[in-house]
Amino acid sequence: MYSYSEFDEAFIRARVAQFSQQVERRLDGSLTEDEFRPLRLMNGLYLQLHAYMLRVAIPYGTLNPNQMRQLAHIAETWDKGYGHFTTRQNIQFNWPKLKDVPAILQALADVGMHAIQTSGNCVRNVTADHFAGAAADEIEDPRPVAELLRQWSTDHPEFQFLPRKFKIAITGSPNDRAVTRAHDIGLRMVRNAAGEPGFEVMVGGGLGRTPMIAHTVRDFLPKADLLPYVEAVLSVYNTLGRRDNKYKARIKITVHETGKEEIARLIEERFAELRPLFGGNDQNLLAEIEDAFAPPAFRNAPVDAYDAFYKADPTFRAWADTNLTAHRNAQYAIVTISLKAHGETPGDATADQMRLIADLAERYGHSDLRISHEQNVILPHVHKSDLPTIHAALSQAGLATANVGLISDIIACPGMDYCALATARSIPIAQQIATRFKELDLEHEVGPLKIKISGCINACGHHHVGHIGILGLDRAGVENYQITLGGDGTETAAIGEKTGPGFAYDDIVPAIERIVRAYLDLRQEPGETFLDAYRRVGAAPFKAALYDTEGEQDAA
């Protein structure tokens, strides 16, 4: 993975010193909260319902064990002993005291981390496929390009005050695990007719109050042209984007109001101007970055012990079936550590759990860790012979829940328990759904099913692209939960369809159960997934089951 250069180190230390002075001025009253607000947001510090919240960047979701241990130290020393991993592959600390934030930022800088551009109308943390560099279906590891984008966008003088926040996602696989089509810019690696790798470039995606799927503006862009092309997109948006109405300021609205064809023309025009100015410097830098992402020295050893353990131990087998993914090296596997134990807060990890994960990565995982946008932790390179030992260690720490991709592997925003913008609770709903389907012993029978929950219209829980999406709203002071069906965040991306009237807090879990039981009745064998069944039969039978509560009462 990439390690900070002398320039990076000096830049981060200077920012910490600058913000430390600003915090002192806020504490002594020299700065009002209104004056302090834009300064703290530039450094990832929010004021939430009950306390400040610090959002720490984890670029393209990649961490090393020392960084994970430092996050654990921060959680114990200056927070309440845990951190919350987010859909932007960041970590949030929900309870820091303002006076302690400079010390936290110093601790982050000690391990090559920061909180810069995790907020504000700038290019936010660049996210990537959490299996990057390991997945069997990958064309190339996209993280060197993601690092190039990070360096280019950090403190870019032209793009620090965009019309609105700007998000970029990248995947090196034709199978999209980075939700690229729901981003301001989505980059999906493809091959042209000559077999050369490049990128499909998608622009104008986004969720929130006006969800839209991005438009493809380039079917194939050579890798060498990527940075000037992305800069052209940002330049066009910075010129055309609205600043009179923040609800219409995202690039998705700019594309919608201007038209895809005209936006594409303007991007190409600006690209032609910018491309000669780069002079190959970006490619020289990319070559240096790529050296830092060389594959680990994979171990060549028998996997017979894994095969025997898999056959003999049903608990291990259930975990392996759900939480392991094929690695490009047949002797290895990608391990997803679920942070979704039934009844727990999705995405939370205690300091002790973080330290254990760091130890396992160091001992068995080539010192490589990833955070997924689905709020789980990944060990991308594990030899199969080590999997039984890892599973045993995870089991002791409450981290071996065999539910990745299943109904209890729920994405949920912090909701009204923490967020000042939220209009409804998210975390308790996720906990209740997971607990209910564990009680029913149904989730393995149901199979792959993605539920995503947002506590307000800003859609931080990605509910629009959930197979089942849940949006919490305020209706005359009462929580009301709207359901969408058929959303998809992959290469076949789709925005979920609203089913109809929302449900009260006490009614939403039974409503989800009715949807799932309808699917079990409708699906075709063998193994038709929820999303496939929905696309085959449409919304009507699910809506009928959802709102036919009289029939449910009769059956009872």
N, C-alpha and C positions, 0 to 999 in steps of 0.2 A: 504494500500500500504506500501511498505518497507520504513523505515526511517533510515537515516544514523546512524551507530554506532559511538562510540568514535574513533575507528580505521579509519572509512571512513572519519570522520571530519578532523582528523589529517592529513591523506593522502592528501586530497584535499587542505587543507590550505598550506601544504608544497609545493605542486605543483604550487599553485598560487604564493607563495613567490619566488620560483625558476624561474618561467617564468617572473615575474615582473623584476627580476634582468637582465634577458636576454633581455627584451624589453629596459631597460635603456641602456644596452650596445649597442644595435642596434641604439638607438636614438643619443647616443653620438659618434657613429662611431667606437666603439671598435669592433663591429661585422659587417662584410660585409653582403649584402643581401644573398649571397651564403652560408655564414656560419650560418646565421639566419634561413634560409629556413627550414632545418630539425627540428629545435627547435620549430618554430611556428607551423609546421604541426603536431607535437606531441601534440599540444594544440588546434587543430581545427581552426587555423588561416590561411586563404588563401590570396593570392594577386590576385585579379580579374582584370577585364578590367579597372575599374575606381577607385577602392578603395580596402581596405582589406575587407574580409568577415569572420565573425566568425560563425562557425557551432557548435551549442550547442546540447549535447546529451539529448534525452528524452528516457531513457531505456524502451524498449518494449512499447513505446508510452503512458506511464502512467504519469499523472500530478495531483497535487492537486491545489486547488484554489490559495493558497498563491504563489505557483510557477508560475502559469499563470499571476498573478498580477505582480510578479517580472519581468517576461518577458516583460510585458507592460511598466513597469518603465524603463527597459533597452532601449526599443525601443524609448521612449520619451526623455530620458536623453542623450543617446550616439549615437542614430541612427536617422532615419528620420520619426519616429513615427509608424513604422510597422515592422512586422517580416514575414518571409516566411517559411511555413511548407513544409517539403520535403517528398520524397518517402521513406526515411529511418526513418520516424517518428521523425526527428530532427526539429529544427528551425534554420534558418540562418538570421543573421543580415548583411545586405549588405553594410553598410556605416560607420562602426566604424573607428575612428582614432586610429592609433597605440598607441599613448600615453594614450588612454583611456581604452585599452584592459585589463590591470591589474585591474582597478576599476570594469569593467564588470565581470571579473572572480571572484572578491571578492563578488560582488552582487549575483552572481550565487551560490557561496559557502554558502552564508547566508541562502539559501533555499534548500540546498542539491542538487545542480546541478553543472555541469562542462562541459568542452568541450574536455575532454581527450579521445583519440582514436576515434575521429570523422574524423580522417584523418590518413594517413600513412599506411605502410605495416604491419598491425596488425589486430586483430579481432575488427571489427567496431561495432557500436551500434547494439545490438541484437534486432531484431524486432519481433513482435507478432501480432496475431489476435487482431484487435482493439475492438472487441466485447468480449474479454476474460473476464471470470468471470460473464458474463451476458447472453450470447447467449443460446437460447433454445436447440440448437443442439449440445452443447458442452459436451464432456466427462468429462473433468476436466479443471480448470483454468490453463493455461500453464505459467502464469507469475512467479510463484515461481521458476520454472525451468529456466526461462529466467533470473531471478535475480541471481540464482546460477551460470549460465554461465557468467553473467556480472562480478560478483565478482571474479570468477576463471580467466577470461581472462584479467582483468585490470592489466596492468603492469606485465603480466606473463613473466618471464625472458627468456623463450625459444621462445616465439612467438611475440616478439616486432619487429623483423626484418625478417618477412616472405618474400618469393619470391615476393608476391604481396598482396594487401589488401584482407581481408577475411570476408565474410558476412554470418551470421547465422539467420535463421528465424524459428519461431515455431508457431504451432497452436494446440489447444486442441480439435479441431473439425475435424470430417471426411470431412467436407466441408471446403476447404482451402481458407481462406481469407487473407493469409499472403504471397502468391506467393512463397511458400516454394520450388517449383521445379525449380525456377530460381535463387537459392542461392548456395553458395559454400557448405554449409550444410543446408538441409531442414529437419525439424522435424515435423512429423504429428502424433498426438496421435490417436491410434487405440486400439482395444481390441483383445486379443487372444481368442482361443477357450474356455478357462475357464472364459472369461469375465473380465480378468485382464487388466488394462490400461498399455500401453507401447507406444513405438514410432516406426513408420516407419522411417528409416534413409535414406535420399537421399543425394548423394554427387556428386559434379561436375556440378552443374547448374550455369548459368550466362548468361548475355546478352552482351552488348558491340559489338565489331567488329566481334566476333565469337559466336553467341548465341547458347546455348545448354540447353537442359532439363536435370536435374539431374538424375542420375541412383540410383535405390534403392539397397543399399548394405546390408540392414537388413530389412526384412519384419516386424519383431517384436523384439524390444529391450526392456527388462524390465526397468522400470524407475530407478531402483537402479543402473543400469549399464551405465546410460547415460553419466555422466561426464568422467569416464575413457575411454569410447568409443569415445567421441568427442575429447578428448586429443590424442587418438591413431590416429584419422583421421588427426589432425593437425601435429602430429609428423611425420607421413608418408609423408605428403605434404611438410613439412619443409625440409625433406631429399631429396625428389625426384624432387621438384618443380624447374623449370628453373630460373636461375638468369642472363642468358646471353642475354635474349630478353624479355623486359617487356610485349610485346604483346603476348607472349606465356608462361607467368609466372603464370597465374591463375590456380587453381586446375582443372578446366574443361579441360584444355589442358593436364595436367598431367594424368588425367583419360583417356582421348582420346588416348594419346600416349602410355600409359602403358597397357591399357585394363581394363575393369571393373572387370573381374574375378581376375586378378593379384592384382589390387588395393584392392579389397575386402579381398583377402588372406593376404596381407601385413597388412591391418588394424586389422584383427582378430589376427594375430600373435603379433602385438604390443599391442593390447588390453589385450591379455592373460598375457603379461609382466606387464602391468600397473595396471590391476584390483586389484591384492593383495596389491599394494602399498597404495591404498586409505584407506583401513582399516575401512571403514564405516564412516570416518570423514565427507565426503561429504553429507551423508545421515543425519547425526546429524545436520549439518548446514542447509540442506534443510528443516528439520522439524521445525527449528527455523524460517526460512524464511516463511514457509507456514502459521505460526500463524499470520504473518503481512498481509496476504491476505484473512483473514476470510471475508465471505460475510457481507454486511451491514445489519443492523436491518431493514428489510423491513417493511413498514407500511401496515396495513390491513385496507382498507377503501373502500367505494363504488366507482364504476367507472361509475355510471349512468350519471353523468354530462358530462363525456367525450363522451359517446355514443350519448347523445342528441346533443352536440355541433358538433360532427362529421356529424350527419344527417342534421343539420340546416345550417352549414356554408361551402359553396363549396370551399372557399379559404383554410380554415383549412383542409378540407377533402383532397384536392389535395396534401397539404404538408404532411399530415399523411400517405397517400398512398405511397409516394415516400421516405420520410425521416425517417420513423419509422420501426423498426425491432423487431421481436418477442423476448421477454425476457423470461427467464426461470420461472419467476414469472408472472402468467397470469394477475395480476393487474398492472404490470409495462410494460414499453416499453423502447427500446434503441433508443435514438434520435441522428441522424446524422445532425450536423449543417453544411450546405453547405458553403464552402469558394469559391464558383464558381458562384457568381451572374453574370448574362449575361453581358459581356463586361469588367469584372474586371479581375485582374491577378489571375489565379488559385493558391490557397494556401496562399495568402497574408491575414493577419489580422492586423487591426490597433490596437493601444494601447487601445482605447476606446472599441473596439469590444472584445479584450482579457479580459478586466476588466468586461464587461457585462457577458461574458461566465463564468468567474470565479464566479461572484455573483450568476448566475443561478445554477451552480454546487453546490455551498455552500448551497443555499436556498432550492433547489428542487432535487438535484442529489447526495445526500450522499457524497458530497465533492470529487467526482471522475470525472476525465476527461481523455480522450484518444485522441491521434493524430493518424489518419489513414495513411497508406502508400498512400492512394488516396488523401491526402492533404486536408482532412476535419477534423473537431473536433467532438468528440463523448461525449454525456452525457449517460453513459451506464445504469444508474439506475434511471428512472423517473416514478413516479406513474402516471397512466393515468389521474387521476383527475387534475393534475398540467399541463397537456399538453396545454390546451388552453391559460393559463397564459404565459407559456414559448413561445408559438408561437407568442403571441402579443408582447412580449418583443423583440424577435428576429426580428419581422417585422419592428419595429421602428429603429433597428440598421442595416437594410439591410442584415440580416443574415437568412431570412426565404425563400430563393429560393427553390422551390419545384422541385428539379432536380437530386436528388441523384440516381446514376446509369443510368441516361439518357445521351443524346448526348452532353449536355453542361457541364456535370460533368467530365471535361477533366483533365487528368494528363498532366502536362507540366513542363519541366525543365526550368531554368532561360534563357537558350539560349544565343544568342549573345547580349542581352541587358545587361548582367552582366558577363557571364562566359568567361574566357580567352581561354578556349578550344573549345568553340562553333564555328560552321561554318555557322550557320543560325539562324534566329529568331524563337523562339517557342511561346512566350507569345502573340504577336500580332495575330498569326495564331489561337491560342486557343480562343482569344477574338472574332475574326471575325467569327469563326465557331459557337460559342455560340450565337452571335448576329444574325447571318443569320437564324438559325433555330428557334430562338424566333420570328423573323419577319415572317417566314413561318408558325408559330404556328403548328409545326410538331412533336416536341420532345416527347410529351406524346403519340401521335399516333404511333411513331416509337418504343417506349418502351425501354427496357434495351439494351444499346449499349455503349461500353467502347471505347473511343478514347484516345490514348496516343501519346504524341508528344515529340520527342527528337531533340535538336538542334545540335547534332553531333553524331558520331559513338559510343561514350561511353554509350549512351542509358540510361541516368539518368531519362528519362521520360518513361522508360519501353515500348517503342513503339513496341518491338518485340512480346509482349504478349497482345497487344490491339486488340480488335475485328477489329478495323481499326487503324493501326499504321502509324504514319507520322514521317519520318526521314529527317531532314534538312541537306543538304550537300552544299559544295562549288564546283561549276562547272565553272572553269575559271573565278573566281571572281564574279560569279552570284549565288544567292541562288536558290537551286533546291530541291524539296521535293519529296521523294520517298514514295510510299504507300505500306503497307503490309496489308493483309486481313487474318482473321481466327485465329489470335493469342488468347491465353487464359492463364490466370494466376492462374486458380483454380486447383482443384484436377485432372481435365482432361487437364492439361497444354499442350500447343502447341505453336510453334514459327510460327508467321504469314508468309504467302507466299508473296513474292514480285510480284507486278502486272505487272511491266514493266517500261518503261521510266518515269522519274520523271516529276514534274510540276513546273513551275515558281511560284514565290511568288503570283502574281496576279491571277494565275489559280488554286491554290490548293483548295480554298474554293468551287468554282464551281465543281471541281472534286469530292470532298466529297459529295456534293449534288447529283451528278449523281449516286454515289454508293448507297446512301440512297434511292433514288427514285427507283432504280433497285430492292432493297430489298423489298420495299413496293409493287412492282408489282409481285414479286416472292413468297412472303411468303404465307404460308398456314394458314388458320384460324382453330381454334382460337389461337391467341397469339404465333405464332411461332417466336422466337427471331431471331435477326440478325445472331448470331452465329449458331443457329440450322439450319437456312435456308442455310447459307454458307456451313455447313457440309453436308447438303442434296444435294445441287445442284452443289457444287464445284465452282471453281474460274471463269470458262469460261463466264457465263452470266454477272458477275460483270465486268470482263475485257472488254467485248464487250460494256457495257454501259459506262465504264470509258473512253475509247478511241474513242467512236463514237461521236465526237464533231460535225460532219457534220449533223448527225441526229438531234442533239440538236438545231443547227442553223435553220434547216428546220422547226422544230416545232415552233420555235420562230417567 
